[in-house]
Amino acid sequence: MLKDIYLDLIKDDNKSLLYKTVHRYAKKVRHITEFGTGKGLVTSAILWGQGKYTKLISYDLVGTKEVKELKDVAKTERKYFSYLWWDTTQLIIDKTDILVIDTKHNANHLWAELYDNAPMVDKYIIICGTEEFGEFGEDEWHLWLGASIKKFVDESGKCRVKIKDSNWYWFTILERKWIIEKTCQ
């Protein structure tokens, strides 16, 4: 059933690249943390990609009917999926391989999530909707996500922008520098 959900997702030309990318990255790791589930679309791509021993921990402020149903499907298909109601700006996560962020699309919110949680991410941070609202954030009085990403990359010195997709759903993938150094040796 997760396979069918995923195959339906990738029919959406506007977001198929995001879903395929998240799915591909989920196959590579053992622990994924997700901020923001919405209707569970990105979550579905993660679940279908996750391996037998991979954990998915998702956080959101609001529970939806779709995510509850997805949790039941994941349980039936023996996928590890934990869903918690929590404000992601007030949270410090456990160590994880990948952090997927698709919450409130404004610079201040993203900065709070990155500042506290990026040190706990071993490999990749996938940020969804990075240019969806143009130069402003989801709320017109905030800056767009790109402002926080640039500031974080410049100030932390521990990540680089690996992929920045501006053609489809505008997502950005940050990669930890130790991965770069390891592959260059």
C-alpha positions as a Markdown table, in Angstrom:
| # | Residue | x | y | z |
|---|---|---|---|---|
| 1 | Met | 0.0 | 0.0 | 0.0 |
| 2 | Leu | 2.9 | 2.4 | 0.7 |
| 3 | Lys | 4.2 | 1.6 | -2.7 |
| 4 | Asp | 0.8 | 2.6 | -4.3 |
| 5 | Ile | 0.8 | 5.9 | -2.3 |
| 6 | Tyr | 4.3 | 6.7 | -3.4 |
| 7 | Leu | 3.6 | 5.9 | -7.1 |
| 8 | Asp | 0.6 | 8.3 | -6.9 |
| 9 | Leu | 2.8 | 10.9 | -5.4 |
| 10 | Ile | 5.4 | 10.9 | -8.1 |
| 11 | Lys | 2.7 | 11.5 | -10.7 |
| 12 | Asp | 2.6 | 15.2 | -9.5 |
| 13 | Asp | 5.1 | 16.9 | -11.8 |
| 14 | Asn | 5.5 | 19.8 | -9.6 |
| 15 | Lys | 6.8 | 17.8 | -6.6 |
| 16 | Ser | 7.9 | 14.5 | -8.0 |
| 17 | Leu | 11.6 | 15.4 | -7.9 |
| 18 | Leu | 11.3 | 16.2 | -4.2 |
| 19 | Tyr | 9.5 | 12.9 | -3.5 |
| 20 | Lys | 12.0 | 10.9 | -5.5 |
| 21 | Thr | 14.9 | 12.6 | -3.8 |
| 22 | Val | 13.6 | 12.1 | -0.3 |
| 23 | His | 12.8 | 8.4 | -1.1 |
| 24 | Arg | 16.4 | 7.9 | -2.5 |
| 25 | Tyr | 18.0 | 9.4 | 0.6 |
| 26 | Ala | 15.8 | 7.4 | 3.0 |
| 27 | Lys | 17.2 | 4.2 | 1.5 |
| 28 | Lys | 20.7 | 5.2 | 2.6 |
| 29 | Val | 20.3 | 5.7 | 6.3 |
| 30 | Arg | 19.1 | 4.2 | 9.6 |
| 31 | His | 17.5 | 7.2 | 11.4 |
| 32 | Ile | 15.4 | 10.0 | 9.9 |
| 33 | Thr | 13.8 | 12.9 | 11.7 |
| 34 | Glu | 11.0 | 14.9 | 10.1 |
| 35 | Phe | 9.8 | 18.3 | 11.1 |
| 36 | Gly | 6.3 | 19.0 | 9.7 |
| 37 | Thr | 4.1 | 16.2 | 8.3 |
| 38 | Gly | 1.1 | 18.1 | 6.8 |
| 39 | Lys | -0.9 | 15.5 | 5.0 |
| 40 | Gly | 1.9 | 13.0 | 5.0 |
| 41 | Leu | 3.1 | 13.4 | 1.4 |
| 42 | Val | 6.8 | 13.7 | 2.1 |
| 43 | Thr | 6.4 | 11.2 | 5.0 |
| 44 | Ser | 5.0 | 8.7 | 2.5 |
| 45 | Ala | 8.0 | 9.0 | 0.3 |
| 46 | Ile | 10.3 | 8.5 | 3.3 |
| 47 | Leu | 8.4 | 5.5 | 4.6 |
| 48 | Trp | 8.4 | 3.8 | 1.2 |
| 49 | Gly | 12.2 | 4.4 | 0.9 |
| 50 | Gln | 13.1 | 3.5 | 4.4 |
| 51 | Gly | 14.9 | 0.2 | 5.0 |
| 52 | Lys | 13.9 | -2.6 | 7.3 |
| 53 | Tyr | 15.8 | -1.3 | 10.3 |
| 54 | Thr | 15.3 | 2.5 | 9.7 |
| 55 | Lys | 13.5 | 4.7 | 12.2 |
| 56 | Leu | 11.4 | 7.6 | 11.2 |
| 57 | Ile | 10.5 | 10.1 | 14.0 |
| 58 | Ser | 8.1 | 12.9 | 12.9 |
| 59 | Tyr | 7.1 | 16.0 | 14.7 |
| 60 | Asp | 4.3 | 18.4 | 14.0 |
| 61 | Leu | 2.0 | 20.8 | 16.0 |
| 62 | Val | -1.1 | 19.5 | 14.4 |
| 63 | Gly | -2.2 | 15.9 | 13.8 |
| 64 | Thr | -4.1 | 15.1 | 10.6 |
| 65 | Lys | -6.4 | 12.3 | 9.5 |
| 66 | Glu | -4.0 | 11.5 | 6.7 |
| 67 | Val | -1.0 | 11.1 | 9.0 |
| 68 | Lys | -3.1 | 8.9 | 11.4 |
| 69 | Glu | -4.0 | 6.7 | 8.4 |
| 70 | Leu | -0.4 | 6.6 | 7.2 |
| 71 | Lys | 0.7 | 5.5 | 10.7 |
| 72 | Asp | -1.7 | 2.6 | 10.5 |
| 73 | Val | -0.4 | 1.7 | 7.0 |
| 74 | Ala | 3.2 | 1.9 | 8.3 |
| 75 | Lys | 2.4 | -0.4 | 11.2 |
| 76 | Thr | 0.8 | -2.9 | 8.8 |
| 77 | Glu | 3.9 | -2.9 | 6.6 |
| 78 | Arg | 6.2 | -3.1 | 9.6 |
| 79 | Lys | 7.8 | 0.3 | 9.2 |
| 80 | Tyr | 9.1 | 2.1 | 12.2 |
| 81 | Phe | 7.2 | 5.4 | 12.3 |
| 82 | Ser | 6.8 | 7.5 | 15.5 |
| 83 | Tyr | 4.7 | 10.6 | 15.3 |
| 84 | Leu | 4.8 | 13.2 | 18.1 |
| 85 | Trp | 3.0 | 16.6 | 18.5 |
| 86 | Trp | 5.7 | 19.1 | 19.3 |
| 87 | Asp | 6.8 | 22.6 | 18.5 |
| 88 | Thr | 10.0 | 22.0 | 16.5 |
| 89 | Thr | 11.4 | 25.4 | 17.6 |
| 90 | Gln | 11.3 | 24.2 | 21.2 |
| 91 | Leu | 12.9 | 20.8 | 20.6 |
| 92 | Ile | 16.4 | 19.3 | 20.5 |
| 93 | Ile | 16.3 | 16.0 | 18.7 |
| 94 | Asp | 18.3 | 12.8 | 19.3 |
| 95 | Lys | 21.2 | 12.0 | 16.9 |
| 96 | Thr | 19.8 | 11.4 | 13.3 |
| 97 | Asp | 21.2 | 10.7 | 9.9 |
| 98 | Ile | 18.8 | 13.0 | 8.0 |
| 99 | Leu | 16.6 | 15.9 | 9.1 |
| 100 | Val | 13.7 | 16.7 | 6.8 |
| 101 | Ile | 12.2 | 20.2 | 7.4 |
| 102 | Asp | 8.9 | 21.2 | 6.0 |
| 103 | Thr | 7.3 | 23.4 | 8.6 |
| 104 | Lys | 6.6 | 27.1 | 8.7 |
| 105 | His | 8.2 | 28.7 | 5.7 |
| 106 | Asn | 9.9 | 31.7 | 7.2 |
| 107 | Ala | 13.5 | 32.5 | 8.1 |
| 108 | Asn | 13.1 | 32.9 | 11.8 |
| 109 | His | 11.3 | 29.6 | 12.3 |
| 110 | Leu | 13.9 | 27.7 | 10.2 |
| 111 | Trp | 16.8 | 29.4 | 11.9 |
| 112 | Ala | 15.4 | 28.2 | 15.3 |
| 113 | Glu | 15.1 | 24.7 | 14.0 |
| 114 | Leu | 18.6 | 24.6 | 12.4 |
| 115 | Tyr | 20.4 | 26.4 | 15.3 |
| 116 | Asp | 19.3 | 23.8 | 17.9 |
| 117 | Asn | 19.1 | 20.7 | 15.9 |
| 118 | Ala | 21.7 | 20.7 | 13.1 |
| 119 | Pro | 24.5 | 19.6 | 15.4 |
| 120 | Met | 22.5 | 16.4 | 15.9 |
| 121 | Val | 22.4 | 15.6 | 12.2 |
| 122 | Asp | 25.2 | 13.3 | 10.9 |
| 123 | Lys | 24.6 | 13.5 | 7.1 |
| 124 | Tyr | 21.9 | 15.6 | 5.4 |
| 125 | Ile | 19.4 | 18.3 | 6.1 |
| 126 | Ile | 16.6 | 18.4 | 3.5 |
| 127 | Ile | 14.6 | 21.7 | 3.6 |
| 128 | Cys | 11.4 | 21.7 | 1.6 |
| 129 | Gly | 9.8 | 24.7 | -0.1 |
| 130 | Thr | 12.9 | 26.9 | 0.2 |
| 131 | Glu | 11.8 | 29.4 | -2.5 |
| 132 | Glu | 8.1 | 28.7 | -2.6 |
| 133 | Phe | 7.1 | 32.2 | -1.3 |
| 134 | Gly | 9.7 | 34.2 | -3.1 |
| 135 | Glu | 11.7 | 36.9 | -1.2 |
| 136 | Phe | 9.3 | 36.7 | 1.7 |
| 137 | Gly | 8.4 | 33.9 | 4.0 |
| 138 | Glu | 5.1 | 32.3 | 4.5 |
| 139 | Asp | 4.1 | 35.3 | 6.5 |
| 140 | Glu | 4.8 | 38.5 | 4.4 |
| 141 | Trp | 6.8 | 40.2 | 7.3 |
| 142 | His | 9.4 | 37.5 | 7.5 |
| 143 | Leu | 12.3 | 36.7 | 5.2 |
| 144 | Trp | 12.4 | 33.7 | 2.9 |
| 145 | Leu | 14.1 | 30.4 | 3.9 |
| 146 | Gly | 17.1 | 31.1 | 1.8 |
| 147 | Ala | 18.2 | 33.8 | 4.2 |
| 148 | Ser | 18.4 | 31.4 | 7.1 |
| 149 | Ile | 20.1 | 28.7 | 4.9 |
| 150 | Lys | 22.8 | 31.1 | 3.8 |
| 151 | Lys | 23.3 | 32.4 | 7.3 |
| 152 | Phe | 23.5 | 28.9 | 8.8 |
| 153 | Val | 25.9 | 27.6 | 6.1 |
| 154 | Asp | 28.2 | 30.7 | 6.5 |
| 155 | Glu | 28.2 | 30.8 | 10.3 |
| 156 | Ser | 28.3 | 27.1 | 11.1 |
| 157 | Gly | 31.1 | 26.2 | 8.7 |
| 158 | Lys | 29.9 | 22.5 | 9.1 |
| 159 | Cys | 27.6 | 22.2 | 6.1 |
| 160 | Arg | 27.5 | 23.0 | 2.4 |
| 161 | Val | 24.7 | 23.3 | 0.0 |
| 162 | Lys | 24.7 | 20.0 | -1.9 |
| 163 | Ile | 21.6 | 20.4 | -4.0 |
| 164 | Lys | 19.4 | 23.5 | -4.5 |
| 165 | Asp | 16.4 | 22.8 | -6.8 |
| 166 | Ser | 14.8 | 25.9 | -8.1 |
| 167 | Asn | 12.9 | 24.3 | -11.0 |
| 168 | Trp | 10.2 | 22.3 | -9.2 |
| 169 | Tyr | 9.3 | 22.4 | -5.5 |
| 170 | Trp | 12.4 | 24.4 | -4.5 |
| 171 | Phe | 14.1 | 22.2 | -2.0 |
| 172 | Thr | 17.6 | 22.5 | -0.7 |
| 173 | Ile | 19.9 | 19.7 | 0.7 |
| 174 | Leu | 22.6 | 20.6 | 3.1 |
| 175 | Glu | 25.5 | 18.1 | 3.5 |
| 176 | Arg | 27.7 | 17.8 | 6.5 |
| 177 | Lys | 31.3 | 18.6 | 5.6 |
| 178 | Trp | 32.8 | 15.5 | 7.1 |
| 179 | Ile | 31.0 | 13.5 | 4.3 |
| 180 | Ile | 32.7 | 15.7 | 1.7 |
| 181 | Glu | 36.1 | 15.3 | 3.3 |
| 182 | Lys | 35.6 | 11.5 | 3.6 |
| 183 | Thr | 34.7 | 11.1 | -0.1 |
| 184 | Cys | 37.6 | 13.2 | -1.2 |
| 185 | Gln | 40.2 | 11.1 | 0.6 |
